[in-house]
Amino acid sequence: MSTTEDYRAAELLLRRPASPGELVVGDKVRPRWIDGGSRFRYSVSTGAGRRFVLVDPDAGTRGPEFDHARLAAALATAAGHPVDPEALPFTAVERVGDAVEFVAFGEYWRCRLDDYTCERAEFTPPGNPLDVPSPDGKVAVSQRGHDLWARSLSDGREWPLTTDGGPDHAYGPGPASTGNGVLLRKFGLPHLPPAVAWSPDSTKVLAHRTDERAVRLTHLVQARPADGGAPVTHTQRYAYAGDEHLPLAELVVLDVVEGTVVRAKSDPLLMPQLSPITAKWAWWAPDGSAVYYLDRTRDLHTLALRRLDPVTGEVATVLSETGPTRVEPNQWAFEPPIVHVSADEVLWYSQRDGWGHLYRYDLRTGELLNQVTSGSWAVRQILRVDDAVYFTASGLVPEDPYRRTVCRVGLDGTGFARLTDDDLDHVVTVSPDGRCFLDSASTVDTPPVTTVRDWSGRVLVELERADVTGLVATGWTPPERFRVKAADGVTDLYGVLYRPRGFDPARRYPVVDTLYPGPQVNRVAPSFDPGGMGLDAEPLAALGFVVVALDGRGTPGRSKAFHDASFGHLADAGTLADHAAALRQLAETRPWLDLDRVGAFGHSGGGFATVRALLDLPELYRVGVALSGSHDPRFFNPGFVEAYDGADDPEAWARASTVDIADRLEGKLLLVHGEMDDQVHPQHTLRLADRLVAADKDFELLLVPGAEHTFIDCLSYVRKRCWDFLVRELMGAEPPAYRPAPIPVGAELLAEMFA
């Protein structure tokens, strides 16, 4: 049974994204580049405070950005408060000339770094977070009403760039269905920054006019708004799979200096989920002479690269590719396309040979020149192109085909070399000037070491070695990366297993399979503390469960055939048969797994998969917790449903519905949904609940008033309810009377949840 101490440990682990440095120090470096990209600053939370660091890669140096002890002494003298140099009373600094500025003790301070004199200063508000500044820092573009405006950052002068925007036909926004309107309102924001891209010379802006006038109008009812008044109806344009009308993006080029508007002489782009500019499917040529963008048919079988003349609006097709299933520029739906356009050539990502590789085309003629990469592995990201192409690839580490390796190859396909010669997973950030890159090297059980490397792979300077002492103190142990066979008995699958807190191999433990079926992203990442794993897997293990996460067939990261296993098969929920096979294989060598007590836990697509597991495999999955589940594809975003279940296949969408087979439920089920979920509407859970009631099935339902898709401002409450349910139903015990404190919502938590 779970104890109060177990719940306290689970709470600490749940709070990790909102409390960086409390349990792990030095695991993430977010550089702030200065001096044209030749140097950078960063800070690291130590739990007690922050360290502020300055790095010069060319010199190979890393040191304090300032003397922490002298600044602490100066601030203590000026403020009249004691200041610990190891726990400075601020979390961020702004560099202004030879001084740093910060907020401490409720006041704004400036400390000169030549003599370490601290004095109170006048606070200068930062720029509007909804502005998009030009590369030269002289002008910013923002959305005002339905139009785009420009503002001089020197004298504040403002002028309109467009004047003909209107309701549901505005300049700047992406589709309303993924705009996170409810979440933004919680933070007092009217919308996201506009989807625009500045030309390199800061004279023009690429934007689009979003046309949702014919898109289905949907509604959410907020029972008790923030002011405590009468219920409020919120409307949202939200297309369903199979709808005739989807959101459209009409590309335009706005001349900020001349005030002209050049419209693309082509059909609008289909935009079911993301703005093509936000998704980086549209971008400027380095010299500003053209705009390039990707265009895909609704059935997703044809992908084209097009060139837009920013002066005339003329559009030409550079090249296109057609295939029997999805043709995509990246297996991960929300990562940038793996396409690079240079002055006279194109590097084009294609899976035509069964793996994701690069092909070189002539930019002017569209002629294929040669295949650049090949083999039973996949290109993940283009990092740099000169006389060779530098990239990350997965599939080169036999132990784990998901781990990424930094590589180089000549444009003619010769001279392939690995620049990172270890078997770790490498997460790379390229410097703005392209002269070096940050490399975070880790595995699921090896904390990261972050370095700066040059393009030979040589380490220029080491930045951080993650310290997990605080994490271990909670009773946490590193997860185990495992390999099993899929249900076909042939295909290798990879997953992660967390042992319960206080693990005793002589005991038998209930198992929780934390599900996310994709197929647009993975459930498990190959790096340390992969995003999403820490939010639920670690706390559940702290409560005393064995926790498993697996990527079954149909998820990204392997071959084209592996990913395509999900095409037309959303009903399989990430190939649940593979999960069942994996659990049984794991139990053969781990007798402490109690397969008579298996539960499923998932959020969003994982909520759908959780219910599907209980309905399709009741002999294995006895208990389920489904949060924000997308239970009926017929009433969900076509950008997802049509991409992975077919663009015109209502029968497949019906097969994937849990609503239509609700009468199969045998196990214990908790359904959780936010009343104001504008990503997966609460009707998904309520429609399922309606059919469960009609079938006379027992289940529990928690509809959270005012909550959006992620329960961001009531995360502790919702997770505690889920934990209690699993403890009761899987452990057969009464949970302790422990209530986790609310988790503060700040920039760190938002960065972790929406990165």
DOKOLPA-845002 format. One line per field, with one value per residue (C-alpha): residue in three letters; chain; x, y, z. Coordinates in steps of 0.2 Angstrom, whole numbers, m for minus. Each point is the difference from the previous one (the first is absolute). Example, Ala and Ser with C-alpha at 12.3 -4.5 7.8 and 13.67 -1.06 7.14 Angstrom:
residues 2
type: ALA  SER
mol: A  A
px: 62  6
py: m22  17
pz: 39  m3
***
This chain:
residues 755
type: MET  SER  THR  THR  GLU  ASP  TYR  ARG  ALA  ALA  GLU  LEU  LEU  LEU  ARG  ARG  PRO  ALA  SER  PRO  GLY  GLU  LEU  VAL  VAL  GLY  ASP  LYS  VAL  ARG  PRO  ARG  TRP  ILE  ASP  GLY  GLY  SER  ARG  PHE  ARG  TYR  SER  VAL  SER  THR  GLY  ALA  GLY  ARG  ARG  PHE  VAL  LEU  VAL  ASP  PRO  ASP  ALA  GLY  THR  ARG  GLY  PRO  GLU  PHE  ASP  HIS  ALA  ARG  LEU  ALA  ALA  ALA  LEU  ALA  THR  ALA  ALA  GLY  HIS  PRO  VAL  ASP  PRO  GLU  ALA  LEU  PRO  PHE  THR  ALA  VAL  GLU  ARG  VAL  GLY  ASP  ALA  VAL  GLU  PHE  VAL  ALA  PHE  GLY  GLU  TYR  TRP  ARG  CYS  ARG  LEU  ASP  ASP  TYR  THR  CYS  GLU  ARG  ALA  GLU  PHE  THR  PRO  PRO  GLY  ASN  PRO  LEU  ASP  VAL  PRO  SER  PRO  ASP  GLY  LYS  VAL  ALA  VAL  SER  GLN  ARG  GLY  HIS  ASP  LEU  TRP  ALA  ARG  SER  LEU  SER  ASP  GLY  ARG  GLU  TRP  PRO  LEU  THR  THR  ASP  GLY  GLY  PRO  ASP  HIS  ALA  TYR  GLY  PRO  GLY  PRO  ALA  SER  THR  GLY  ASN  GLY  VAL  LEU  LEU  ARG  LYS  PHE  GLY  LEU  PRO  HIS  LEU  PRO  PRO  ALA  VAL  ALA  TRP  SER  PRO  ASP  SER  THR  LYS  VAL  LEU  ALA  HIS  ARG  THR  ASP  GLU  ARG  ALA  VAL  ARG  LEU  THR  HIS  LEU  VAL  GLN  ALA  ARG  PRO  ALA  ASP  GLY  GLY  ALA  PRO  VAL  THR  HIS  THR  GLN  ARG  TYR  ALA  TYR  ALA  GLY  ASP  GLU  HIS  LEU  PRO  LEU  ALA  GLU  LEU  VAL  VAL  LEU  ASP  VAL  VAL  GLU  GLY  THR  VAL  VAL  ARG  ALA  LYS  SER  ASP  PRO  LEU  LEU  MET  PRO  GLN  LEU  SER  PRO  ILE  THR  ALA  LYS  TRP  ALA  TRP  TRP  ALA  PRO  ASP  GLY  SER  ALA  VAL  TYR  TYR  LEU  ASP  ARG  THR  ARG  ASP  LEU  HIS  THR  LEU  ALA  LEU  ARG  ARG  LEU  ASP  PRO  VAL  THR  GLY  GLU  VAL  ALA  THR  VAL  LEU  SER  GLU  THR  GLY  PRO  THR  ARG  VAL  GLU  PRO  ASN  GLN  TRP  ALA  PHE  GLU  PRO  PRO  ILE  VAL  HIS  VAL  SER  ALA  ASP  GLU  VAL  LEU  TRP  TYR  SER  GLN  ARG  ASP  GLY  TRP  GLY  HIS  LEU  TYR  ARG  TYR  ASP  LEU  ARG  THR  GLY  GLU  LEU  LEU  ASN  GLN  VAL  THR  SER  GLY  SER  TRP  ALA  VAL  ARG  GLN  ILE  LEU  ARG  VAL  ASP  ASP  ALA  VAL  TYR  PHE  THR  ALA  SER  GLY  LEU  VAL  PRO  GLU  ASP  PRO  TYR  ARG  ARG  THR  VAL  CYS  ARG  VAL  GLY  LEU  ASP  GLY  THR  GLY  PHE  ALA  ARG  LEU  THR  ASP  ASP  ASP  LEU  ASP  HIS  VAL  VAL  THR  VAL  SER  PRO  ASP  GLY  ARG  CYS  PHE  LEU  ASP  SER  ALA  SER  THR  VAL  ASP  THR  PRO  PRO  VAL  THR  THR  VAL  ARG  ASP  TRP  SER  GLY  ARG  VAL  LEU  VAL  GLU  LEU  GLU  ARG  ALA  ASP  VAL  THR  GLY  LEU  VAL  ALA  THR  GLY  TRP  THR  PRO  PRO  GLU  ARG  PHE  ARG  VAL  LYS  ALA  ALA  ASP  GLY  VAL  THR  ASP  LEU  TYR  GLY  VAL  LEU  TYR  ARG  PRO  ARG  GLY  PHE  ASP  PRO  ALA  ARG  ARG  TYR  PRO  VAL  VAL  ASP  THR  LEU  TYR  PRO  GLY  PRO  GLN  VAL  ASN  ARG  VAL  ALA  PRO  SER  PHE  ASP  PRO  GLY  GLY  MET  GLY  LEU  ASP  ALA  GLU  PRO  LEU  ALA  ALA  LEU  GLY  PHE  VAL  VAL  VAL  ALA  LEU  ASP  GLY  ARG  GLY  THR  PRO  GLY  ARG  SER  LYS  ALA  PHE  HIS  ASP  ALA  SER  PHE  GLY  HIS  LEU  ALA  ASP  ALA  GLY  THR  LEU  ALA  ASP  HIS  ALA  ALA  ALA  LEU  ARG  GLN  LEU  ALA  GLU  THR  ARG  PRO  TRP  LEU  ASP  LEU  ASP  ARG  VAL  GLY  ALA  PHE  GLY  HIS  SER  GLY  GLY  GLY  PHE  ALA  THR  VAL  ARG  ALA  LEU  LEU  ASP  LEU  PRO  GLU  LEU  TYR  ARG  VAL  GLY  VAL  ALA  LEU  SER  GLY  SER  HIS  ASP  PRO  ARG  PHE  PHE  ASN  PRO  GLY  PHE  VAL  GLU  ALA  TYR  ASP  GLY  ALA  ASP  ASP  PRO  GLU  ALA  TRP  ALA  ARG  ALA  SER  THR  VAL  ASP  ILE  ALA  ASP  ARG  LEU  GLU  GLY  LYS  LEU  LEU  LEU  VAL  HIS  GLY  GLU  MET  ASP  ASP  GLN  VAL  HIS  PRO  GLN  HIS  THR  LEU  ARG  LEU  ALA  ASP  ARG  LEU  VAL  ALA  ALA  ASP  LYS  ASP  PHE  GLU  LEU  LEU  LEU  VAL  PRO  GLY  ALA  GLU  HIS  THR  PHE  ILE  ASP  CYS  LEU  SER  TYR  VAL  ARG  LYS  ARG  CYS  TRP  ASP  PHE  LEU  VAL  ARG  GLU  LEU  MET  GLY  ALA  GLU  PRO  PRO  ALA  TYR  ARG  PRO  ALA  PRO  ILE  PRO  VAL  GLY  ALA  GLU  LEU  LEU  ALA  GLU  MET  PHE  ALA
mol: A  A  A  A  A  A  A  A  A  A  A  A  A  A  A  A  A  A  A  A  A  A  A  A  A  A  A  A  A  A  A  A  A  A  A  A  A  A  A  A  A  A  A  A  A  A  A  A  A  A  A  A  A  A  A  A  A  A  A  A  A  A  A  A  A  A  A  A  A  A  A  A  A  A  A  A  A  A  A  A  A  A  A  A  A  A  A  A  A  A  A  A  A  A  A  A  A  A  A  A  A  A  A  A  A  A  A  A  A  A  A  A  A  A  A  A  A  A  A  A  A  A  A  A  A  A  A  A  A  A  A  A  A  A  A  A  A  A  A  A  A  A  A  A  A  A  A  A  A  A  A  A  A  A  A  A  A  A  A  A  A  A  A  A  A  A  A  A  A  A  A  A  A  A  A  A  A  A  A  A  A  A  A  A  A  A  A  A  A  A  A  A  A  A  A  A  A  A  A  A  A  A  A  A  A  A  A  A  A  A  A  A  A  A  A  A  A  A  A  A  A  A  A  A  A  A  A  A  A  A  A  A  A  A  A  A  A  A  A  A  A  A  A  A  A  A  A  A  A  A  A  A  A  A  A  A  A  A  A  A  A  A  A  A  A  A  A  A  A  A  A  A  A  A  A  A  A  A  A  A  A  A  A  A  A  A  A  A  A  A  A  A  A  A  A  A  A  A  A  A  A  A  A  A  A  A  A  A  A  A  A  A  A  A  A  A  A  A  A  A  A  A  A  A  A  A  A  A  A  A  A  A  A  A  A  A  A  A  A  A  A  A  A  A  A  A  A  A  A  A  A  A  A  A  A  A  A  A  A  A  A  A  A  A  A  A  A  A  A  A  A  A  A  A  A  A  A  A  A  A  A  A  A  A  A  A  A  A  A  A  A  A  A  A  A  A  A  A  A  A  A  A  A  A  A  A  A  A  A  A  A  A  A  A  A  A  A  A  A  A  A  A  A  A  A  A  A  A  A  A  A  A  A  A  A  A  A  A  A  A  A  A  A  A  A  A  A  A  A  A  A  A  A  A  A  A  A  A  A  A  A  A  A  A  A  A  A  A  A  A  A  A  A  A  A  A  A  A  A  A  A  A  A  A  A  A  A  A  A  A  A  A  A  A  A  A  A  A  A  A  A  A  A  A  A  A  A  A  A  A  A  A  A  A  A  A  A  A  A  A  A  A  A  A  A  A  A  A  A  A  A  A  A  A  A  A  A  A  A  A  A  A  A  A  A  A  A  A  A  A  A  A  A  A  A  A  A  A  A  A  A  A  A  A  A  A  A  A  A  A  A  A  A  A  A  A  A  A  A  A  A  A  A  A  A  A  A  A  A  A  A  A  A  A  A  A  A  A  A  A  A  A  A  A  A  A  A  A  A  A  A  A  A  A  A  A  A  A  A  A  A  A  A  A  A  A  A  A  A  A  A  A  A  A  A  A  A  A  A  A  A  A  A  A  A  A  A  A  A  A  A  A  A  A  A  A  A  A  A  A  A  A  A  A  A  A  A  A  A  A  A  A  A  A  A  A  A  A  A  A  A  A  A  A  A  A  A  A  A  A  A  A  A  A  A  A  A  A  A  A  A  A  A  A  A  A  A  A  A  A  A  A  A  A  A  A  A  A  A  A  A  A  A  A  A  A  A  A  A  A  A  A  A  A  A  A  A  A  A  A  A  A  A  A  A  A  A  A  A  A  A  A  A  A  A
px: 0  5  6  0  18  m3  m13  13  13  m13  m4  18  2  m16  6  17  m5  m5  15  15  16  m10  4  12  13  8  m10  m6  9  m10  13  m3  11  10  13  m8  0  18  m3  m15  m7  m10  m6  m2  m11  8  m16  6  3  7  18  2  13  9  8  12  1  14  11  m6  m5  m14  m2  m11  m9  4  8  m15  8  4  m17  m8  10  m4  m19  0  8  m12  m16  3  m4  12  4  7  11  m5  m18  m2  m17  m4  m2  4  12  0  17  0  18  12  m14  m13  m18  m12  m15  4  m10  m14  11  10  18  16  17  15  13  15  m1  m15  m11  m18  m14  m18  m5  m15  m8  m1  m14  6  m7  m18  1  m13  11  12  15  10  18  7  m10  m8  m18  m12  m16  m15  m18  m13  m18  m1  16  18  9  18  8  17  10  9  m14  m16  m8  m13  m8  m11  7  m17  m17  m12  0  m17  m8  6  10  15  18  12  m9  1  m15  m11  m1  18  2  m2  m12  m6  18  5  m15  6  16  m9  6  m12  9  17  13  m5  7  12  18  11  11  19  2  m15  m10  m14  m11  m6  m18  m16  m18  m10  m16  m12  m16  m7  7  m12  m5  1  m4  6  m10  9  m11  8  11  14  m11  m13  m14  m12  6  9  0  17  0  14  3  5  m1  m4  7  m9  m6  0  8  16  10  10  16  1  18  5  16  m1  12  3  8  m10  m17  m4  m8  5  m12  6  m8  m5  m13  0  9  m10  3  m9  12  14  5  12  11  m1  4  15  m8  2  16  11  15  16  2  m19  m2  m14  m12  0  m14  m7  m17  m9  m16  m14  3  18  6  9  12  7  13  m5  9  m9  6  m2  m1  m12  m9  3  2  10  1  18  m3  m13  m2  m14  m2  m13  m2  6  14  7  15  3  m8  m3  m14  5  18  7  1  16  3  14  0  17  4  m1  m5  m13  3  m17  m5  m9  m4  m1  13  m9  11  0  15  6  m1  9  m10  5  m10  m3  m5  m7  12  5  19  4  m5  10  m3  m5  m1  m11  m1  m8  5  m8  6  10  12  12  4  16  10  m7  m16  0  m15  m6  m6  m8  3  19  1  m4  m5  m14  m5  m9  16  7  17  8  7  8  m1  5  m13  4  m3  18  10  m13  7  m7  5  m6  9  m9  m17  m9  m15  5  m12  8  m3  10  7  m8  16  1  18  m3  m14  m5  m2  m9  5  m10  m10  m16  11  15  m1  5  17  m2  15  3  8  7  m4  13  m8  13  m5  4  m7  m10  m15  m9  0  m17  m1  m14  3  m16  m10  8  m4  m19  3  1  10  5  m12  4  0  m6  m2  m14  m8  m16  m16  6  14  13  1  11  m9  8  m7  4  m4  0  2  m11  7  8  0  2  2  m9  m16  m13  m5  m15  5  m6  2  2  m7  2  m4  7  1  7  12  8  m5  18  16  17  7  1  m17  m9  m14  m17  8  4  m17  m9  12  12  m14  m9  15  3  m18  6  m5  11  m2  2  1  2  0  m10  0  m8  10  14  19  3  m3  m14  m8  0  m8  m13  m6  m12  m7  m18  1  m3  m11  15  5  19  m1  m7  4  18  m2  m8  14  13  m8  0  18  6  m9  9  16  m7  m11  m3  m12  m18  m9  m17  1  4  m7  1  3  0  m4  m8  4  6  m17  m8  13  m4  m18  4  11  m14  m12  11  11  m11  9  16  m5  m11  1  2  1  m4  3  m6  m2  m4  m12  m9  10  m15  m1  18  13  2  18  3  m14  2  19  0  m16  m3  m7  m17  m3  m15  0  18  m5  m15  11  11  m14  m1  m17  m8  7  m2  m11  16  6  4  14  0  1  3  m4  7  m3  1  m16  9  11  1  13  m10  m18  m8  m14  12  0  m19  m5  10  m8  m17  3  7  m16  m11  10  m3  19  8  14  6  m1  9  m5  12  m9  10  14  9  8  15  m8  14  m7  m7  13  3  m18  m3  15  m4  m17  8  13  m14  m10  15  5  m18  m3  17  7  m16  5  m7  11  8  m8  13  m4  14  2  m5  13  5  m2  15  11  10  m16  m7  17  0  m18  m1  18
py: 0  18  10  18  0  m7  13  14  m8  m1  19  5  m9  7  17  m2  10  15  m1  m2  m3  m7  m18  1  13  4  m11  14  14  14  11  19  5  16  9  m6  m18  m2  m1  m4  1  m12  m4  m16  m2  m8  m3  14  13  2  0  13  m6  8  m10  4  m15  7  2  m16  9  m1  10  10  14  11  m2  m7  3  19  3  m9  12  15  m4  m3  16  10  m9  m3  m19  m14  m8  m18  m1  m18  5  17  7  1  m12  10  15  11  6  19  5  m3  m3  m13  4  m10  m1  m3  3  8  13  2  1  4  m7  7  m14  12  4  m10  14  m4  13  1  3  4  m15  0  m12  m13  m1  m6  m19  0  11  m8  11  2  m8  18  4  16  m6  m12  m7  m5  m5  13  m6  m9  9  2  16  6  10  9  m5  16  13  m10  5  m13  m4  m13  m13  m7  8  m13  m14  m5  m13  m17  7  9  2  m8  m14  m19  m11  3  m19  0  18  m4  14  m6  m2  17  8  m7  10  16  m2  3  m11  m6  11  1  m13  10  m2  15  1  0  19  5  8  m13  m12  m16  m3  m8  4  m14  m4  m10  8  m16  m11  m9  11  m10  6  m3  6  6  m3  12  14  8  14  m12  6  m10  m14  6  m8  0  m3  m7  m4  m19  m11  m19  m14  m1  18  9  16  1  15  8  11  13  5  18  10  17  14  9  15  2  m6  m12  m17  m13  m15  m18  m4  m17  m9  2  m13  m13  3  m12  1  13  15  m4  14  m6  m18  7  m7  17  10  13  m3  6  14  5  m3  m13  m8  m19  m10  m18  m4  m16  m8  m4  m18  3  m11  14  13  14  14  16  17  16  16  14  14  m7  m14  m13  m18  m13  m19  m5  m18  m12  m18  m12  m16  m14  7  16  9  11  11  m8  m15  11  11  15  1  11  m8  m8  11  12  12  8  12  m13  m17  m8  m14  m9  m13  m15  m18  m7  m13  m5  11  19  6  16  2  14  10  14  15  7  m16  m11  m14  m13  1  m14  m9  8  m13  m18  m15  m8  16  17  18  10  18  10  10  9  0  6  m12  m14  m2  m2  m9  m11  m18  m14  m18  0  m6  m19  0  13  5  16  8  15  1  16  m4  7  m5  8  7  m13  m14  m4  2  m4  1  0  16  m7  m16  m6  m10  14  10  17  15  15  19  9  17  15  3  m19  m1  m13  m10  m4  m19  m8  m18  m13  m15  m5  m5  11  18  13  8  16  6  12  m8  5  m8  m13  m6  7  6  18  2  m10  9  m11  m18  m3  m4  m12  0  8  m12  m15  6  m2  m18  1  m13  2  m8  m16  1  m17  m8  m13  m8  7  m10  m6  m9  8  19  7  13  11  7  6  m8  9  m10  5  10  m11  m15  m17  m14  m12  9  1  17  6  7  16  2  18  2  12  m7  13  m2  18  m1  m13  m6  m2  10  m7  14  3  5  0  13  m7  m15  10  7  m17  m14  5  5  m16  m10  10  m6  m18  m5  m8  12  m4  11  m7  5  m13  m2  15  13  11  m2  m16  m5  6  m17  0  17  m4  m15  13  7  m4  m9  14  m13  m10  14  m1  m19  m5  m18  5  7  m16  m11  12  m2  m19  m1  12  m11  m16  7  12  m11  16  6  m5  m1  m4  19  10  17  13  19  13  18  6  m13  m11  3  m8  m14  m3  m3  m10  m12  m3  m4  m10  m9  m2  m16  10  18  0  19  16  19  10  18  12  m15  2  m14  3  5  5  15  4  11  m6  5  m15  m13  2  m1  m16  m9  6  16  m8  m15  2  m19  1  15  m10  m15  11  7  m7  7  m13  m14  7  m15  m11  8  m13  9  15  17  18  13  17  15  19  10  13  m12  8  m12  m16  5  m7  m7  m14  m6  4  m10  m15  3  0  m17  m7  5  m7  m17  1  0  7  13  16  17  16  15  14  17  13  m11  m1  m14  m2  5  12  10  m16  m13  m5  m3  m10  m11  m3  m6  m12  m6  m4  m9  m11  m4  m5  m11  m7  m1  m4  13  16  15  11  16  10  16  6  19  9  1  18  4  9  2  m16  m11  7  m3  m18  m4  10  m2
pz: 0  m3  16  3  m3  m17  m4  5  m11  m14  2  m1  m16  m7  4  m9  m16  11  12  m10  10  15  m4  m15  m3  m16  m12  m11  m8  m9  m8  m3  m14  0  m11  m16  6  4  19  11  18  10  17  10  15  15  10  12  m13  m18  m7  m14  m13  m15  m14  m14  m11  m11  15  8  16  12  16  11  m9  15  17  10  17  m4  m8  16  11  m10  0  18  4  m11  4  19  m2  2  m17  m2  m15  m2  0  m9  2  m18  m14  m15  m5  m15  m6  m4  m5  14  13  4  5  10  12  18  16  m10  m8  m16  1  m10  4  m9  m3  0  18  6  5  2  m1  m2  m18  m11  m7  m19  m5  m12  m17  m3  0  m14  m12  m13  m1  m16  m2  1  16  m8  m3  8  m7  10  m2  3  m2  m17  m7  1  6  0  14  0  15  0  1  2  m16  m6  m17  m7  m12  m4  1  m7  13  7  12  m4  m14  9  m2  12  9  m3  1  15  3  6  6  19  2  17  7  m7  9  16  m2  m6  m18  m14  m12  m5  m9  m19  m12  m10  m6  m3  m16  4  m4  12  m14  m3  9  m5  7  m4  1  9  m8  12  m5  m7  14  12  15  17  18  17  16  15  15  11  m8  10  5  8  m12  m11  m11  m16  m17  m9  m19  m10  m18  0  m15  2  m10  m17  1  m17  6  10  5  m14  0  m14  m1  m1  0  8  m4  17  m8  m16  8  m15  1  m12  0  m5  m17  5  9  19  10  10  19  11  15  m1  m9  m14  7  18  m6  m11  m15  m8  1  m9  m11  9  m12  1  m19  3  12  0  7  1  m7  3  m7  11  m2  5  m14  m9  7  m10  2  m7  m3  3  m8  13  m12  m13  10  m14  7  m8  4  4  2  7  6  0  10  4  18  9  m8  14  3  17  9  15  m4  10  m3  m14  m18  m4  m16  m4  m15  m5  m14  m13  8  11  13  1  13  m7  6  m18  4  16  11  3  m10  m10  m18  m10  m13  m12  6  m18  m9  14  m7  12  2  12  16  14  14  0  12  13  10  m1  m1  15  m3  m12  11  m13  m19  m8  m11  10  10  19  8  14  m4  10  m3  1  18  0  18  m3  m17  7  6  m11  m6  m8  m18  m15  m18  m17  m11  m13  14  3  16  13  17  18  10  16  3  15  2  9  m6  m6  1  m11  0  m13  3  m9  m10  m4  6  14  9  17  3  14  1  11  0  10  15  m3  5  m13  m3  m10  m10  m15  m15  m16  m17  1  16  11  18  1  18  12  8  12  7  7  19  5  19  4  m11  7  18  m5  m2  m19  m9  m19  m12  m10  m19  m6  m17  m4  m15  m7  m1  m17  9  m12  2  14  11  13  16  18  17  16  16  15  14  13  m12  7  m13  12  m1  m14  m7  m9  m18  m8  m19  m4  m17  m15  m17  m11  m15  m1  15  11  17  5  m4  0  11  19  7  m16  m1  6  9  15  2  3  0  14  12  m3  3  17  5  m1  m18  m14  m14  m18  m16  m17  m18  m10  m19  m9  10  m7  1  m10  m18  m11  1  19  0  m13  11  8  m17  0  16  14  7  6  11  m3  m2  17  m5  1  17  6  m8  9  17  m1  m6  14  13  m6  7  13  11  11  m14  5  m16  9  5  m15  m3  m14  2  m14  m5  m16  m13  15  8  m16  0  19  m3  m16  10  13  m14  m12  13  16  5  2  4  15  5  m10  3  m16  0  m14  m12  m18  0  m17  m15  m10  11  1  m9  m18  0  11  m5  m19  1  9  m4  m18  m7  m6  11  12  3  7  11  6  4  11  10  18  2  m12  10  17  5  0  17  13  11  11  m9  5  m13  2  m11  1  m2  m12  m9  m17  m8  4  4  15  m10  m4  18  2  m16  7  17  m8  m8  16  9  m14  2  19  3  16  m2  8  m8  5  m10  6  m1  m10  m4  m17  m9  12  17  2  15  9  m4  18  3  m16  2  18  m5  m13  13  12  m12  m6  18  5  m16  m4  18  9  13  7  m5  13  5  m8  m11  m12  0  m16  m13  m4  m19  m7  m15  5  1  m17  m8  5  m4  m17  m7
***
